[in-house]
Amino acid sequence: MFSPDRIVIGCRDKEAGEEIRELYKGFDTDFVMTTIESAEMIKYASNAFLATNICCVE
């Protein structure tokens, strides 16, 4: 949580996205600004990958 690989911001309005980005400016990581729908898909894909990675590691 304190050292994320990336921060994904889903927004409809670019100004709102920039305000959210300002809240997370203390993190030294990549920011991805995209639509809300794309942000949800990124979340689902990331969680599915992590779940698969955890259960398949021996």
C-alpha positions, 0 to 999 in steps of 0.5 A: 500500500505504501509503495504501489507499482502504479496508481490508476485514476479513472475519471470523466473530467480531466480537472477532477483527475488532476485534483486526485493526482495532487492528493497522491503526489507524495508517492514516487510511482507511475500514474495512469489516468484513464476513463472510469471503465478502463480503470475498472478493467485494469483493477480486475485484470491486476487482481486476477493476475495476482490471484493466479500468481499467488496460487501457482507459486510453489 
